[in-house]
Structures are given as C-alpha cells and as structure tokens.
Amino acid sequence: MALPKICILNFKRRLTKTSAGFTLIEVIIVIAIISFVAAFGLTLNINDWDGFSFRSDCDAIINALLLARSRAVNNICLGSDCADGKPHGIYFNNSSRQIVVFQGDSYNDHDPANEKIELENKSISVFAADENGSVIDKVVFEQLSGGLKGGSDLITIKLNDVSSWRTAVIQINKVGRIDY
C-alpha cells in the first residue's frame, strides 16, 4: 500500500525549507533581558553587602560588651602583675575605627592585655552617651557584679551608617544588662 502523494510532498517541503538562525529582534530582546537581570542582581548584592557589614560591626560591638562584662563578673585579670581580678570595659575610638576591650578602671592605650577589634564598615559611626546625654568613650563593668561602673544608670550606644538609613541602638542598664 502506497502513501498518498500529498503527505510525501508536504514532508519534502518541510525538509527543504531552511531557517537561518535567530532574528536581530530576538537577539536584542534576549540581551536586554539578561542586562536587566544582571543590573538588578548587582544592586541587590551591593545593598546586601552593606547590610551584612553593618550587622557584622553591630555584632562585634555586642560581643565585645559581653566579653568585657563576662570577664568582670568572673573576676578575671590578664597579665602577670595581677593578684586579684579587675573591672573590664570597652573603649570606642571612632578616629581609628576600633573598639578595644580593656581591663582596669580606665583605658590605657599601652596595656598589652588590650584586645583591639577593627570595624569593617567604613561609613559607620559609634556614639555612646549616659542617661544625661553626655558623650562617653568607654563603658566599664564592675568587678564580680557586672554592673556599670561610674554611677551611670543607663548607657546608650548608637551605631549609624552614614551612607544609608541603617541605625542600631544598644542599651546597658545599671546592673549590666545589655539590650540590643
């Protein structure tokens, strides 16, 4: 039994018809879509990185506060010249973009027991103030109790990212509770 000639002719036409690739319009549309997706992704990645950097600096300051308070509560004294524990605290140095965990009643730049922590975000500023609004550059925790040393009832630490809208507030009450 033979196939109808109409089917054979139609099949031959499909084989002989050639398509020569993509049209210029198709290529332009695909390039535009890829460019849009790449630009949108790059914008999100930059914002994500800034947010990650800001949160990383906030976490570094919180961890430094927790470390200093823990050392004060546990009566730890670093170095060979210690017979008993000491109070511990952190010092904020905006000009060098550092926070320093120190021991003792006051910050001594030359103490070898100091632990310096570099802030990652170049546009972050750290301001600490007591309950009266007076700007302070250090927070010291009392030995054994872990409360604030120096008579302050509340210390507020504000972190601002001057290149964006990000802000964080850390508060420390007189018994040493750190709220963030």
Secondary structure by P-SEA (a helix, b strand, c coil): ccccaaaaaaaaaaaacccccccaaaaaaaaaaaaaaaaaaaaaaaaaaaaaaaaaaaaaaaaaaaaaaaaaaacccccccccbbbbbbccccccccbbbbbbccccccccccbbbbbbccccbbbbbbccccccccccccccccccccccccbbbbbbbcccccbbbbbbbcccccccc
